[in-house]
C-alpha cells in the first residue's frame, strides 16, 4: 500500500516535471519566434518630420518656382539687350530694377520658410542618424549590411544615383519617402537602404539650407549697405538662385541600371554553397 | 713497388673518371630540371576545357603548386577569349579539383568562385566586428569592393557574358558602398 502510494507520488512528480518543461517550452517558443530580428529605424517622429518637411518644401517650391522663372527670364533679357556692357539705357535700368525686386522677394520668402524646414530636417537627421548608428553601425557587421541589401525588395526604388545628387523635386522625394515608410510598416530589412537614403538626402538638404542662409544674409548685407548693389546680375545672385534650384528642384539624372532584377534560380546551377555572403 | 705504382695510377685514374663523370652529369641534371620546369608551364590552349585539363596536368606535380595563381590567371585570360555561360561551372570544378588535391584550401576555392562568378562581395567584408569599428579602414575597404567589382566584370560579363548578373553585381556594389558610407557617416556623428 505504502509502496503503491510512493509509486503514485513519483509518477505525479514526473508528470509535473514534464508538464512544467512542456509549458515552459510552449511559453518560450512563440515569444522567441515573435521576436524576429527587426530594424528599428523609423520612429513616429521621423514620419512626422518628413510630413512637415514635405509640406514646407511644397510651399517653398510653389512660391519659388514662378520667382525663379521670372528671374531667369529677366537675366536672359538683360543679357540679350546687351545691358552687361554697362549701358545707361532706360530699358536696362528697368530690367535691373525688376531683377532686384524679384531677388529681394525670393530672399524674403526663403528667409521666412527656411527655418521651419531646417528644424524638421535637423530633427530627421538626428533621429535617423542615431538609429542608423545603433541598428546598422553597432549591431551589424559589414557582411550583415550586404545581407540586408540582398534581401532588398522591389519596394525600394532608388530616388538618387548612389554617387550623385538627389533627383527631382524635394517635396516629391519627401512625400515618396513618407509613403514608403508608412507602407513598409513591418520594418523589412530593405528599410535600411530607405533610411540611409533619407538620412543622406536630409543631410545634404541641411547643407544646402545652411549655405542658402549664409548667401541670403550676405545678399541682404550687400543690398542694405548704401546701395552697393544696383540690381545688376552678380555671381552672388546667380549662386543663390542655383542653390535654391538645387535644394528645391534637384538635378534629374537617369538611372541606367535597372533597380530590380529578378533572378531565376535553377537548382542544377545552384552554387549557394560556394558563395561567401 | 710496381704494383704500388699501378695501384696508385688506377686510383688516380678512377678519381679522374669519377670527376669527369660528375661533370658530365651536371648538364644532364640541368636537362632534367628544365624538363621539370616545362611541366609547370602555363596552359596555352585556346579552348578553356582543354586548357583546364592542361592546367590540372601541370598542377598534378606537387612542385608546380606554387604556380596556381599564375595558372588560374591564365585560365581566366583564356576564358575571356572563349566565353560561355557555363564557364562558372568549369571553374567551380577546377577549384573543387584543386581543393581535393590540396593545392588550395576550401576557403580559397570559395573566395575565388565568389570573387569572379557571383554578385556577392563577402570576400572583402569583415564579419567579426561591427560596422562602426571599421571606420578607420573605410577607404581601403571601398577600394577592395571596387576591385572586387572589376573581378566580377571579368567573370560575369567577359567570361559568362551574363549582363544581367553583372548589373546585379553593380547594383549590389552601389548599394553597399552607399550604405557603408552613410552608416559610417552616422557613426562619426556620435
Contacts between the chains, C-beta under 8 A, distances in Angstrom:
chain1	res1	chain2	res2	distance
A	128	B	186	7.7
A	129	B	185	7.9
A	129	B	186	4.5
A	129	B	189	5.5
A	130	B	186	7.7
A	132	B	182	6.9
A	132	B	183	5.8
A	132	B	186	4.1
A	133	B	132	6.8
A	133	B	183	7.5
A	133	B	186	4.4
A	133	B	187	5.4
A	133	B	189	7.6
A	133	B	190	6.6
A	136	B	131	6.1
A	136	B	179	7.4
A	136	B	183	4.6
A	136	B	186	7.6
A	137	B	130	6.6
A	137	B	131	4.8
A	137	B	132	4.0
A	137	B	183	5.0
A	137	B	184	7.4
A	137	B	186	6.0
A	137	B	187	4.4
A	138	B	130	5.3
A	138	B	131	7.6
A	138	B	132	5.7
A	139	B	130	6.9
A	140	B	130	6.4
A	140	B	131	5.6
A	141	B	125	7.4
A	141	B	126	6.0
A	141	B	127	4.8
A	141	B	128	7.0
A	141	B	129	6.5
A	141	B	130	6.1
A	141	B	131	6.7
A	142	B	125	3.8
A	142	B	126	5.0
A	142	B	127	7.1
A	142	B	131	6.0
A	142	B	134	6.2
A	142	B	141	7.3
A	142	B	180	7.0
A	143	B	122	5.8
A	143	B	125	4.5
A	143	B	126	7.1
A	143	B	127	4.3
A	144	B	127	7.8
A	144	B	131	7.9
A	145	B	125	7.5
A	145	B	131	6.4
A	145	B	176	6.6
A	145	B	179	5.3
A	145	B	180	6.4
A	145	B	183	7.0
A	146	B	120	6.9
A	146	B	121	6.0
A	146	B	122	6.5
A	146	B	125	5.8
A	146	B	172	7.2
A	146	B	176	5.8
A	148	B	179	7.4
A	149	B	172	6.1
A	149	B	175	4.6
A	149	B	176	5.8
A	149	B	179	6.4
A	150	B	120	7.7
A	150	B	172	6.8
A	152	B	175	7.1
A	162	B	174	4.2
A	162	B	175	7.0
A	162	B	177	6.6
A	162	B	178	4.2
A	163	B	174	7.4
A	163	B	178	8.0
A	192	B	179	6.5
A	193	B	175	6.2
A	193	B	178	7.7
A	193	B	179	6.3
A	196	B	178	6.4
A	196	B	179	5.2
A	196	B	182	4.0
A	196	B	183	6.9
A	197	B	178	8.0
A	199	B	182	5.8
A	199	B	185	7.8
A	199	B	186	6.6
A	200	B	178	7.5
A	200	B	182	5.3
A	200	B	185	7.9
A	203	B	185	7.3
A	257	B	167	5.7
A	257	B	170	5.9
A	257	B	171	5.6
A	257	B	174	7.4
A	258	B	167	6.7
A	259	B	171	7.5
A	261	B	164	5.9
A	261	B	167	6.1
A	261	B	168	4.9
A	261	B	171	7.1
A	263	B	164	7.8
A	263	B	165	7.9
A	263	B	168	6.9
A	269	B	89	7.4
A	271	B	88	7.1
A	271	B	92	6.5
A	271	B	113	7.1
A	271	B	117	7.4
A	271	B	118	7.0
A	274	B	92	6.2
A	274	B	95	7.9
A	274	B	109	7.6
A	274	B	110	5.6
A	274	B	113	4.5
A	274	B	114	7.0
A	274	B	118	7.6
A	275	B	110	7.3
A	275	B	113	7.3
A	275	B	114	5.3
A	275	B	118	4.8
A	275	B	120	5.1
A	275	B	122	6.9
A	276	B	110	5.4
A	276	B	111	6.5
A	276	B	114	4.5
A	276	B	120	6.3
A	276	B	122	3.5
A	276	B	123	5.6
A	277	B	114	7.9
A	277	B	120	4.5
A	277	B	122	4.7
